[in-house]
Amino acid sequence: MASHRKPRTRILESPAGRRTAVGVGSAALASATLLTQEAGATPAERSIEDVQKEVDHLYHEAERATERYNGAKERTAQQRTRVEQQLDEVAKETARLNESRRELGRLAAAQYRTGGVTPTATFMLAPDPQTYFDQAHLMERLTNREKAAVDQFQVRQAQAAKKRTEAQESLRNLTDSQEQLQESKQEVQTKLSDARKVLDRLTEAEKERLAELERKREEEARRKAEEAARQAELERQQQAEQERREQQQREQEQQEEEEQQEEPPPADPGPSKSEQVLAFAEAQLGKPYVWGATGPDSYDCSGLTQAAWREAGISLPRTTYDQVNAGTQVAKADLQPGDLVFFYDDISHVGIYVGNGQMIHASKPGDDVKYESIDYMPFHSGVRPA
């Protein structure tokens, strides 16, 4: 049977159709060419300053992710310990519950041997123990020993169920923390990989220009630090002179009252906590920055500060977000050697102040533990742990 459908006209057979196809094809080709050019853009087509900003941004993002990783790692370890403890408690409660069950079984067996089905046996054989307990008149038939055994069984059954529920909740929390840990680790690796890709696309000449920009940036930060140090030294000298005059006045007033007998010199108190912190930090100079590291061969920023203050007997939290609350807030102008100095609005970097506007810090991926001006990055706050 012949088909009555009308044959479809092919678009390209008509002149108008061919013109339409050519126009669409040209637009698609132009779009593809533009996308290819954009995708293939190299750092040479941007200013080297833009490249530096991009790399700095990626390193900053990597450090933020590192601090999240450090926090997730600490929570995971704590939750794993908690889960292990709770599983031990579940095992103990289960053992006690089984002992109560065996005691009820012994009572039921003894009563069965004396004849008849006892209340204890009825309880053991009931599909729903609560149904049995609702029958108050049967409870009256239980001996004191049987009732005590049943009560103990109920208590241990409830305790075992509670411990199992707590352990299951902790296991869920542990799983969530492990997922966060993996996500943070992947984010760090992605940001560092992106930064390496940007740097790998640079020519040798561009790398030299980038290094020169970095040197100028460090020099400018150093100049600002030196100027601030000079101003602080001037103020310190003025304050010292004022204190000297006041001291002379006090000595003159007390001269007639002073005893002539010489007192033994005070015992050497030994190095202060801040001196111990600085000595430790200086001993780490030149060691590489490695995200998530806490020493002794490499550090990230908060890992170094935590280890340095541990040397002085002070326990600091693991992350910058917690370390910023681990002491007394100090204004930038009042910083003293050993103080913690924090940077960026998100508090994602920390170093140890050494004086004269300088700090020791675990710098960034690809760099080492080194001296740096505190003006090298946007200053957030200072903290004195002790």
Secondary structure, DSSP 4 states (H G I P E B T S, - for coil): ----SPPPPPGGGSHHHHHHHHHHHHHHHHHHHHHHHHHT--GGGS-HHHHHHHHHHHHHHHHHHHHHHHHHHHHHHHHHHHHHHHHHHHHHHHHHHHHHHHHHHHHHHHHHHHSS--HHHHHHH-S-HHHHHT-HHHHTTS-HHHHHHHHHHHHHHHHHHHHHHHHHHHHHHHHHHHHHHHHHHHHHHHHHHHHHHHHHTS-HHHHHHHHHHHHHHHHHHHHHHHHHHHHHHHHHHHHHHHHHHHHHHHHHHHGGG--SSPPPPPPP----HHHHHHHHHHHTTTPBB-TT-BSSS-B-HHHHHHHHHHHTT----SSHHHHTTSSEEE-GGG--TT-EEEETTTT-EEEEEEETTEEEEE--TT-BEEEEETTSS-EEEEEE--
